[in-house]
Amino acid sequence: MKRLLTESKKVVLVLTAIFICNSCARNPVTGKRDFSLVSKDQEIAMGQQADPEVIAQFGLYPSEALQNFINQKGQQMVAVSHRQDLKYQFRIVDSPVINAFAVPGGYVYFTRGIMAHFNNEAQFAGVLGHEIGHIAARHSARQQSKTMLAQLGLVVGMVVSPELAQFGEQAQQSLALLFLKFGRDDERESDRLGVEYSTKIGYDANYMADFFRTLQRQQEQSEAEPIPDFLSTHPNPADRYQTVKELAADWQQKTKAKNLQVNRNTYLKLIDGLVYGEDPRQGFVEANVFYHPELKFQFPVPTGWLYQNSPTQFQMAEKEGKALLALTLAGGKTLEEAAQQTMQKYSLQALESKKVTVNGFPALAVVADQQAQQDQQQQQQQQTATIRTLTYFIQDGASIYSLMGISAKPDFETYFTTFSNTMQQFRKLTDPARLNKQPERVRIKTIAKTTTLAEALRQNKVTDNRLTEMAILNGMELQDQVTAGTLIKVVQ
């Protein structure tokens, strides 16, 4: 028996080695073979599936000029990249967060928040090259392979350790999160590629390094504490600054590039009028109340809770993560249809429901459990609910809103009053000041006479409490001299 087991292990090891060798694809950047379980066709399919989800989550920023700009520069850069065998798509999404990201299959996204913080085309080009670099070096595909391999290992673990089966779903989610972000080595490689690609299409990559200074200052001004180097998958902005400066000098020497472009004024004119910060037309929070001017409703946010808004949902979370409230549009033409579809979507089992009226709106209140299956033996006997929800389905004309409160079953009674109070205060928005609230926008101003940035900002009606914010937005220090004729950004 022992010999048979030993021989079986040898066979498994041989088969595994063959499987891994066959799963190695040549990296277009390094020329070396990388372990990958994701084919090119699978990469493309992943991107095609993710793209509508990204757009649904954030929405596209409604500016044809900006969308054409990122697509034109993106396609120009793809032509000098290591990977031209994909149909790349470049989009600016309607989010105030300072971010840019890429998904497998050639999809690259910049937020309007990051577009507002660039101060010239060279900075933009460096970050664009960085994101194309993630795709060219197959970082996304490699990360997906790690996730698949981790889940494969989990399944094997379940076979040999049945007692772990009940934790299977949670473990898979944790492993997926573990590999969700790119590692530091991938980020450094993409920085290098960003310098290379932006230099090759004629931009001065030194300005890419300057943008890392902006990121660092923005992080320092953030309410959240900076992430320590050893905890972050991204290299620290201060470290990246020096590295990118050195890379830029190397590539300029290699290519003997001359007359490299910065194009500060042309970029600033392009973003004149760009929405800055949260767009109140998509909903905003003021004095612990969420208002939606377009849909004309309001409801309170529980005191001390964190919140996040997107075009498809508004989420609120208790600081310790023990409870969640989420507003979305529900499907169905009637309250009953909306409840039934939601129960099916989230595998919920209704415990009780009743028709109610919420400030003149017809509504349906439902308490439901989400069932979590235990191991096979327990599964045959019973199912234990781990999640309990309270959902108010509220009808306003043809629209039905779902306000769902979610917590672990033992915590449900603790948060029930918070859930119900929030839902019962859903009401029509009638205040003209909030109905007509408009977003702040980036405005480009010309300095009339040489002065300091601080004084130039004050002359353009920037209040003292926002001077530092505007200095970071301009990529400058408040004491910097700005000469007559210089363009600067203000927010109005």
N, C-alpha and C positions, 0 to 999 in steps of 0.2 A: 504493500500500500504506500509506504514512504517513497519507494522508488518511482511509483506511478505519479505521485504528487510532484516529486522533483522533476520528472520528465515533463509533466504538464506545465510547471512553472517555466521551464526552458522554452517550451513551445510558445507560451504567452509572451515571454520576453522577445523571442525572435519575431513574432507577429507584430508586437508593439514597435520594435525597431524598424521593421519594414513599413509599417503604417506612418511612423514619424518621418522616415526618409521620403516617402511618397508625398508627404504633406509639406515638404519644404519648397517654397517658391523663391525664385531669384529676386532679391531686392533691387528695384530699378536704380536706387541711389548708390548703394554700396557695391552692387554686383555680387554680393554674397547670398547664400541660400538662407532664408528665414523660415522658421517653423510657422505654418499657416494652415488652418483648416478651412479657410474662406477663399473660394475661387473668385476670379474676376467677375463672373456672372452673378455670383452671390453678393459681392460688394455692390454691384450696380442695383441689384434687387433690394438690398438693405437701404440704399440711399433713396430709391424710388418710394419705398414704404415710409421712410422717416420724413421726407420732405413735406408732404401734406400735413403731417403731425406737427412739425416745427412751425409751419405757416399758421395752422389752427391755434397753436399755443401763443404765438406772438403777433401774428398778422404782418403783412408786408407794409413797409413804409411807403405812403402814397406820394412818391416823387419820381416821375419818369426820368428827370435829369440825373438824379443820384443813382437810380437803378441802372441806367445806361452807362454811367461812369464806372461803377464797380464791374459791370460785365465787360466793358471795353478793356479796362486795365487787366482784369482777370484773364481774359482770352489771350491778351498780349503776353502775359507772364507764363501761361500754360505752354505757349510756343517755345519757350526757352527752358522749360522744366524737364525733369527726368522721366516724366510719365505723361504722354500725350495720347494714350489709347482710350481715354475716357471722355465722355461728353460732360464737360464741367458746367455747373450752374452756380451763378453768383447772385446773392440776394441781400438786401438790407431789410432787416426786420424791425418792427415797431416796438422797440423796448428801450427804456432809459438806462438799463444796465450797461456798464462799459465792458463789452465782451465781443469776441469773434470766435467762431468755432467751425469745424468741418466734420462731416459725416462721410462714411464710406461711399464710393461710387462717384465722387467728384462734386459734392455739394458743399458750398462755402457760404457762411452767413456772417454778416457784420450787423451789429445793432446800431440804431441811430445814436445811442449813447456814446459809442466809441467814435462814431463819425464826428460828433460834436467836439471831442477832445483831441482829434488830430489838428495840427496847425499848418500842415503843408502836405503836398502829394507824396513827398519822399517818406514821411512817417507812415502814411496810409499804405504805400507800396511795400514797405518792409514787413508790416503785419500781414498784408495779403500774401506775400511770398511765404511767410511762416505757415499760414494755414494751408496753402497749396503744398507746402513741404510735408505736412502730416499725411496728405493723400499720396504724394509721390513716393514717400518712403514706406507706404503701406502701414503706417502706425495704427490706423483705425482697424484694418483687417487683422493686424497682429493682436490688438487688444481683444477683439471679438474671439479670436482663436483661444486666448488665455481663458476667457469666460467659458467657452465651450469645453475646454479641457478641464477646468475646475469643476464644472457640473458633471462631466464624465467621471471624475474622481469621486465626487459625492455619491453618484449612483453605485459605484463599486463599493464605497464605504458602507452603503446601506445593505448591500448583499452580505458583506462579512460581519456587519454589526447591526442586526435588526433593531436593537434598542435605540439607534439614532434615527430611525425612520420617522418618528413623530416630529423631529426637528428639520426634516428635509426641506420643506418649503421655505422656512426662515433661513436656513443655511444657504440655499440657492440664491435668495435675494441678497444676502450679505456678500456672497462671492461676486455676484454681478456688480455690486457697488464698489467692491474692492478694486475691480479692474476697469471701473468706469472712466477714470481720468488717465491722461497720458502721464507716463513717468518722466522724471527729470531728464533722463538721457534722450528721450524722444523730443522733449521741449528744446533741449540744447541743439539737437540735430536740426529741428525746424527753424531755430534762430539762425543757424548757419545757412540753411537753404533760403531763408528769407533775405539774408544779405546777398547771397549769390544771385538769386532771381531778380531782385530789385536793381542790383548793379547792372545786370545784363540788359535790362530794358531802359537803362539810362538814368537811374535815380541815385542820389547820394545816400548810401545806407547809414552814414553817421547819424542821420536824423531818426532812424529807427531806434538807435540807442537813446536819443533824447526822449523818445516817447516813453521809454521805461522809467525815466525820471518822473514823468507826469504820473505814471501808474503808481510809483512809489509814494509820491506826495499825496495822491488821491487816497491811497491805502492808509497813510498816516492820519489823514483828516477824517477818515471814516469812523463812525461810532464803534464799529467792531474792531477788536484788537488785531494788529497785524499777525499773520500766520508765521510762526517760527520756521526757519529754513528746514529743519529736520522733519517737520510735520507736513510740509507742502510738497505736492507733486511738481509744482512750478518752481524753477530757480528763483531766488530772491531778485526783485527788480534791480537793486543796487549792484548785485553781482553780474546780472545780465548786461548792464550798461557798459562796463569795462570790456567784457568779452565781445560784445557786438562792435564796439569801437575798433578793437583789434582785428576782427574779421573784416570789417569794412575797409580798413587800410590794406589788408592782404589782397582782397578781391580787386580793389582799385589798382593795385600794383600788377596783379596777374593780367587783368584785362587792358591795362594801360588806358583806362577810361579817362576821357577829358570832357569838360563842360557838362558834368553830371547835374541833373535837374533837381530843384527843390520845389519850385512852383508854390510859394506861400500864398501870394495874393489870389491866384486863380482858384486855389482850393478854398480859401476863405469866402470868396464871392459865391462859390458853388453851394456852400452850406448856409448862406444868409437866409434866415427864415426857418431853419430846421427846428422842429419841436424839441424842447429841452426839458428833461425831467419827466415826471408823470404827466400823461395827457388826461386832463380832467374829463374830456369827452368820453373816455373809456371807463370812467369811474375814479373817485378819489376819496381819501379819508381826511376828515377835518373834525377836530374836537371829538374823537372817538365815534364818529358816525361815517358810514360809507354812503356816498351819494353817487347816483348814476344819472347824469343829465340827459343822455340820449334815451335811456329806457324809463326815465322819470320815476325812480323809486329810491328809497333810503332805508337803512336799518342800522342799529348800533353795533360797534365792535366791542367785545368784552374788554374791560379795563385791564391793561397790562399784557394783552395778547398780541402776538406778532401777526402780521398779515402780508399777503402777496396778491397782486392783481394781475390778470392776464385777460386777453380778449375772450377766452372761453370760460373762465371761472375766477371766483374771488375766494381765497382761502384764509382762514384765521386759525392760529394754533396757540394753545396754552404753552407758556415758556418752557416747561419741562417736557413737553411733547406728549402729555397724557390725554389730551383731547383736541379734536379738530372740528372746525365748522367750515362747510364749503357751500358756496352758492353756484349753481349752474342752471342752464336751461334744460328742462326735462323734455323728453319726447312725448308723443301721444296727443290726442285732441281733447281728451277729458282728463280730469284728475285721476280717475280710476285707471285709465290707460297709462298715464304717466307713472303712477305708483307701480303698476305691474311691470312695466319695462325696466324701471329702476331696480326692482327686486330681482329680476332675472339677470340684469347686467352685473350686479354686485353679489350674486348668489345669496340674497337675503331672504329670510323666512319671517313673514309678518307675525307678530305676536298680538297686536291690537291696532285698530285704526278707527278714526272717527272724523266726521265732517265738522269743520269749524269755520268761523268767519274771522279774518284777520284785517281789521281796520277797513271793512267794506269789501275785501276781496274774498271770494269763495276759496276754501282751502281744505286739504285732507291731511290729518296728522297721523303718522304711522310709526310705531315702535317695532323694530325688527332686529333679528340676530343674524350674524354671519357665522356659518358653521365651519369649524376647522376639523378635518378628519384626523383621527388618531392612528396608531399603528393598526395593522391588519386585524389582529385579534379584537382590539377594542372597537374597531370600525364596524365589525359585525354585530356588536352589542349596542353601541350608542354613539352619538356624536355630541361633542361638547362645544358650546358656543363660546368663542373668545372675544368677539366684537359685538357691541350692542349699539344701535343707532336710533336716533329720533329724527324723522324727516317731515318737514312741512312742505307739501306741494301747494303752491299758491298761484291761482289763475288770474291773469290780467289780460282780458281780451283773448286774443289767439295765443298769447304766450303763457307758458306754465313754468314757474321757477321752482327749483328744488333747493331747499335749505336743509342740509343734512348735518347733524351733530354726531360725532363718532368718538367712541372711547372703548377701552376694555370693559368687559361686563362688570367686574368688581368696582370700577370707578364710575359707572354710569349714573348712579344716584347722586354722586358728588357733583356731577356736571349737568344734571338734568335741568335744574333751574336756570342755569346760564344758557343752555341750549334753547329752552322754551321762551325765556324772556327776549332773547335776540329775535327769534322767529316771530313772536307775537307783536314785535314793534316794527315789523316790515310795513311800510306805508308809502303812499303816493308822495312824490317830491313836487312841491309847489312853490318853493322859495325862488323868486326870479334871479336873485344874486347867484345862487348855486346852479340853477338851470342854465344860466348864460355864462358860466365860468369858462374862460378860455385858457389854453396852455401858454406857458412861457416859451419864447422862441429865441434862438441865437440871432443877434443882429450885429452886422459888421459896420464899424464906425471908423472914420478917418481922423487921425489926430491932427488938430489944427496947428499946434506949436509944440516944440520939443519940451518934454516934461517927464516926470516919473510915471510909471504905470499906475501907481495908486492915485495920483492926481488926475490922470487921464480918465480913469474909471469913475472917479467922483464927478468929473465934469460931464460924464454921460449918465448921471443920476444913479450910480451904483451905491447902495448904502454901505456903511462901514462894516456891518456884520456879514457882508457877502464879498468883501474885497479879496480875502484869501481864496475863496471859491473861484472867483473870476481870474485871479492870477494863475491858479492851476489850470483852468480852462484855456488860458492863453499860453501855457507852457513857459511862463515868465515869473520873475520875482517882483514883488510890489515896488522895490526900490530901483528896479531896472529903468534906464533911460529909454524913452521912445521918442524918435525924431518926428518932426512934422511930416505928414503924408503917410505915416505908418497905419496899417489897418489893424484893429483889435476887435475882439469879441466882447460883447456885453449880452446880458439876458434881459429881455423886456416882455 
